[in-house]
Amino acid sequence: MLKTIVTCVLLFVLIALTAYIAFHYAPIERTMGIIQKIFYLHLPAAFTSFVALGVCFFANLMYVFKREAKWDWLGVSAAEVGLAFISVVLVTGPIWAHPVWGIWWTWDARLTLTFVLWLLYVAYLMLRSMLEEPEKRALLSALFGIFAFLDVPLVYFSIRWWRTQHPQPVILGGAGSGLDPRMRIAYLLVWAVFLALMVLLLKARYTLESARADVDELRREAEAV
């Protein structure tokens, strides 16, 4: 318990530190002005969601081949954490877009595919809630989760494959991206902290799912008596 508290306090301090770096160390973007600072929340949240959903994808594959409950627990835990970060992306995106583009939303490739990704993982969790039998729930949700993850590379490569309203790559766009080195440093620091937060949330959610499975097993044994 003490270790968890210390970890949470340390993470809070790191979040505050990276927020200071993003607002005071990284320069203000010349064209967009201060609104560009939302970049340091929007983009790290997006990439963190990809990592979390990658963990979900791996866990789903492992469950299909191993049929071990721990992989099902990891899959649903990672899906929920990833969905939380995608939600941050979908909220911060329009807030950033409106002052810059003059519109809250446009159905371009990346925005549409990101929204589809959010819907797919909402459907993943809804599917689990509709199935009572543990093995059937785990297998069907794992198969659906494998399918849902196919949208992640589509989201990532959309701005490379199609002409969209969304900006071209800036982090991996090379020297021509125009990203100030201080912006890159600030972004990477924020992303590192987001990844640490993801791990903390994933660990807590996995522990909860494990305990829930134990309670469900005890309930079924009691009903069978």
N, C-alpha and C positions, 0 to 999 in steps of 0.2 A: 504493500500500500504506500509506504513512504517513498519507495523507488518511483512509483507512478506519479506521485505528487511532485517530486523533484524533477522528473522528466517533463511534466506539464509546465512547471514554472520556467524551466530552462527554455523550453520551446516558445513560451510566451515572450521571454526576453529576446530570443532570436527573431521572432516575428516583428517585435517593436524595433529592433536594430535594423533589420532589412527594410522596414517601412521608412525609417529615417534615411537610409542610403538611397532608396528609390526617390524620395521627395527632395533630398538636399544634396546628395552626391551626384546623382544622374542629372544631366542638364535638361532644361525645358526645351522640348522640340520646337523648332523654328516656325513651322507652318501651323500645327494644331494647337500649340500652346500647352497650358496646364492640363487640359483634358487628356493629353497623351499619357499622363501618369497612370491611367487605368490599365495601360499596357502591362504594368508590373503585377497586376492581379489577374487580368484576362488571359494572357498567354501562359504563365506558369500553371494556372488552373487547368487550361486545356491540355498541356503536356502531362500534367499529373494525372488527369483523367485517363489519358492513353495508357499510362503505366499501370494504373489500377485495373483497367479493363484488360490489359495484357495479362495481369496476374489471374483475373477471372477466366480468361481464355485458357491459360495453362492449366488451371485447376479443373476446368470443365473437361479438357482433354484427358487429364489424369484420372478423373472419375470414370469416364467412358471406358478406359483401358484397365483400371485397377479396381473399380467399384468399391472404393474405401470411403467411408463417411467423411473423413477429415478433408477430402478434396471438395466434397459438396459444401462443407462449412466454409472453406476458404473461398470457393466460387461465389457464394451468395454474399459473403462479407465484402469481397473486392467489388462486386457489382454495386452494392449500396454505396460504398465509398466513392467509386468512380462516378456514379450517378450524381452524388452531391457536388463533385467538382464540375461535371458537365452543366449542372444547374447554375453554378457560379458563372460559367462561360456564357450561358444564354441570357443571364441577367445583365452582366457587365457589357456584353457586346452592344446591345441597343443603346445603353447609356453613353457609350463611346461613339457609336455611329451617328446619333442624332445631331450633335453639334458639328460633326465633320462632314457627313454625307447629306444632312438635311432631312433624313428619314430615320425612323426607328428600326425598320426591318426591310430587307429585300430578299426575294427568293432566288438568290444566286446559289451556285453549286455548294460552296462551303457552308453557308448558313443553313441551307436546306438539309444537307447531309448531316450536319451537327444536330439539328432538330430531330431528324429521323433516328439518329443514334440515341438521343435522349428517350424517344418513344420506344425504341427497341428494348432498352433496359428497364423501362417502366413495365413493359409487357413481360419481360423476364421475371420480374418480381411478382407481377399479378398472376402469372402462370403458376408460380410456386404456391401462392396463397390459395389457389383453387384445387390443389392436389393434396389429399390427406395422407396417402400411403407414402412413407419416406423413400423407399427405393424407386418407386415410379416417379415421384416428384424430383428426386435427384437426377435420374437419367434423362427425363424429358427436358428439364431445365438446362442440363449440361449440353444437350444437343442443340437446344435453342440458343444458348449462350455462345456456342461455337459459331453458329450462323450469324448472330448479332455482331460478333466481333469483326466480321468481314467489312463492316461499314467504317471501322477505324482507319484502315489505310486509305479508303476512299476520301474520308475527311482530310487526312493529312496531305494527300497528293492532289486534291481537287484544284488548288490554286496553281499547280504546275501543269495539270492536264487540260484545264478549261480556263477561258477568259472570264473572270468574275469581278464583281464589285469589290471583293475582299482584297486587301493588299497582297503583293507578292512576298515571298519569304524574306524575312529580315535576319533571323537568328542563324539560319543555315544558308542564307542567300549569297554568301561570299562578300568580297570587298565592295562589290557594286550595290549592296543593299543600303548603304548610306547610314548604317547604324553606328552611332558614336560608341567608341570602346567603353566609356563609362556606363552607357546604357546597357551594353552587353554584360558587363560585370554585375551591375545591379540586378538585371534579369536572372542571371545564373545563381546569384545568392538567394534571391527570392524563391526560385525553383527548388533549390536545395532544401530550404526550410519547408516548402510545400510537400516535398517528398518525405521529409521527416514527419510532418503532420499526417500524411497518408499512412505511413507505417504505424504510427501510434493509433490512429483510428481503426486501421485494419486489424491490429492486434486485439484491441478492445472488442471489436465486433466479432472476431473469431471466437474469443473467449465466451461471449454471450451466446453465440450460435451453438457452441459445444455444450454449454449448460442447458440451453433450450432442448437440445437433442436428448440429454440425460433425463430431463423432466418428462419429455414426451414418452420416453421408454418406460419410465416408472408408471406413468399414467396408463399406458397400454397394458402393462403387467397387472396393475390393480383392476382394470376392467375385465381382464381375462380370468381373474380368480372368481 
